[in-house]
Amino acid sequence: MLRRLEVSQGPEPRTETRRQRLRRYLTREVARSARHLDHGVLGVGVGLGTPHIYRVELALGLLDHLTLGVQAHWLPGQRVPRWSPKVAVAFFRGRLLEVGATYHQVLYPATAADGDETTVEFQRRAHYMLGTVSLSQAWFTGGLDLGWARGREALLLTTSEDVAAGRFYAVRDRLGGGLHLRFGTRRIGATVQVTFPYTSAELVLDLRFGLFEMRRRGGWWQL
C-alpha cells in the first residue's frame, strides 16, 4: 500500500510574541481624547478660568489606559501655587468611543475674613471622582462626567459648641458631574470644561509631546 508524502508548500506561520501583541495594541487607532493620554505621551496644559486665576498641569500616559499627573493652582490673593494630583483610568478606548474614570481636585480661595470673631477663614478644596464617557469625530471630542464630589461647605448656623470646637465648616458628599469639549489634533488642542456642584469653569490649552510612544508621531496639524 502506497502512502502519499505531503511536502510543506511554504514556511510555517510564526506565532506572535507578547511584545508584538503589545506593540500592535499600542499602535491601534484611538480617539483624540480630552481625558486620557496615549502611551508614552507627555501632556502640558494651562487652564484659565474660575475659581483659580490659572493652573498648570503636567501628565504622562502609560499603556493607553493610565494617565498620571500633577497640577499647580494659582489662586487669587496667593503668591505661591497649591498642588494637587490628577489621575485618569481608561476602561475602553476606541476610534469613536471611550469610557473611563478620573480623579482631580478643584481649589478655591480661602473664605473672606468678615471681622466676626465667631468665624474663621478656611481653605476650600473639592475632590472629584467621576466616570466619563466621550464621543469623538475628527477634530472634536465631547462628553459627560458623572460621579462623586466631596468638599468643605461653610455652616450657615453655628452653635456655641461649634465655636468652642472650631467647627466652622462641614465636609459634604455630593453628586458631581460636568461636561467637556475638546477641539484639536493629537498634538495640540483646546478644551472647554465645567464641573458642579463645587462649580469650576475653564478653558484648557494643551500640548502633547511624544517621549516613548509607539504610534507614528505625525505633524502637529494632522489628525
N, C-alpha and C positions, 0 to 999 in steps of 0.2 A: 504494500500500500504506500503510495507516494504522498508526501506531505508538502504543502506549499510553503516556501520560505518567504516570509514577508520582510522586506527591507524598508527601513525608515526613509521617507522622501525628503526629510528636512530636519533641521535641528529641533530638539525638544523645547517647548516653551519654558522660559525662565520664570521661576517663582519670584514675585515682587517682594522685596525686603521691607522690613518695618520702616527703615529710613526713607525708602522710595514712596511708601504709602503716606508717610507724614509729609513729605515734600509735595506730593500730589494734592493732599488735602489743604496745605497752606498756600497753594498757588491757584486754588479754585477761584471762580469769580464770586465776589460778595458785594453787598451794597456799600455805598459811601456813608458810613454810619455817623450819626451825631453823638452816640453814646459809647461806642466801642472802637478801639484802635486795632489795626491789623498787626499781625505778629511782626515784631522787630521794628515797629514804628514808634518814634518819639514825637509826642504831640506837645506843642507850646501854644497856650491860649491866653488872651486878655479879655476879661469881661467888664463891660461898662454898664452900670445900672444902679438899682436901688435894692437893698438898703446901703450897700457899700458904695464908695466912690468908684473904685475899680478893684479888680483882683487879677492875679496872675496864676496860671496853673501849668504844671509840668507832669506829663503822664507817659507811661510806656505800655505798649501792647504785647502780650505774650500768648502764643498759640491761638490767636484769633478769638479767644474766649475770655481772657483775663486782662483787665486794664487797671494798673496801679498808678496812683498819682498823689500829688500834694498841691495845696492851694495856699496862696498868701492873700489875705484880705486887708485892704486899706480902708479904714472906716473914718467917717467924719469926726474931726476933733482928736484923732490919734496919730502920733508921729511914726510909730513903728507898726508893721503889719502883724496880724494874728494868723496863725497857721491852722490848717485842718487837712485831714486825709480825704482822698477820693478813690472809690473802688467801683468797678463795673464788672459784672459777670454775664456773659452771653450764653444762653441755653441753646439758641439756634441762630445761625447766620446764613442767609441765602442771598440770591440776587435781588429779590424784591422785598423780602420779609425778614425781620429779626426780632427775637424775643429774648429778654434778659432781665437783669435786676441791677440797681445802682444804689450806692450809699454816698451821701455827701452832707456837708453842713452849710448852713447859712448863718453868717454872723451879722449882728445888729449893733448899732451904737448903744452905749450904756444908757439907762433911763436918766432923764434930766433931773438935776437937783432942784427941788422946789422950795427949799428953805424950811421945810417942815421937819422937825427933829424926829417925828414918828415914822418917817420914811427914809430909806437909804437908796443909793444908786446900786444897780446890779447889772452885770454884763449879760446880755441876751444872746442866746445861741440856739438854733433849731437843728435837729437831726432828722434827716430824711432817708428812709429805706423804701425804695419804690420799685415795683415791677414796671417794665417798659416794653411797649410794642411799637415798632416803627415800620413804615412802608416807604420804599424808595422807587423813584423813577427818574432816570437820567441825572440831572443836576440837583434834584430835590429829594430830601428825606424828612418826613414828618411823622409825629407820633404822639402817643398818650403815655403819661406816667401816673401810676396809681399805687398807693400803699400806705405806709405808716409814717407819722411825723410826731416828734417829741420836742417840746420847747418850754421855756420859762415864761410864765404869764403873771403880771402884777395882780396882787389881791385887791379887789375893789373895796372890800370891807375887812379891816383888821381888828382883832380883839386885843385886850391888854396882854393876854398870854402870847399872842403872835409877836407883839412888840418886844416883850421880855425875852422871847426866844430868838429874836432877829429874823422872823419869818415874814418877808415882805413880797414873796412870790411863791407860786406853786408850779410844779412840773406837770404838764398835761400831755397825755397821749391823744392824738387826733388822727382822723382820716386825712391823708395827704394826697396830693396829686399835682399834675402840671401838664403843660404842652410844650413841644419843641418842634422847631422847623429849621433845617439846615439847607443852605444853598452853597454849592461848591463842588470841587473835584476831590480826588484822593489826597491832594497836597495842600489845598488852601480852601477855606470856607468861612461862612458867617452863619451863626446860629442865634435865633431868637427863642428865648425860653422864659416861662413863668412857672412859679410854684405857689401853692397855697396849702394850709391856711396861714402859715407864717410867710407872708407874702414877700416874694422877691421877683424882680423882672430885670432882664439884662440882654444885651447884645454881646455875643462872644465871637471874637475873631481868632481863627486858629490856623497854625502852620504845622504840617506834619512832615517829618524827615525820616528817611529810611536809614536805620542803623545796621540791622542784620536781617532785614526782611527777605523773603524768598520770591515774592512776586516781582514781575518786571516793573521797574520804578517809573518809567514813562515821564512825560513832561508835566509841568505844573498846571497846564491848562487842558490836559487830557483827562477824560473820564477813566 
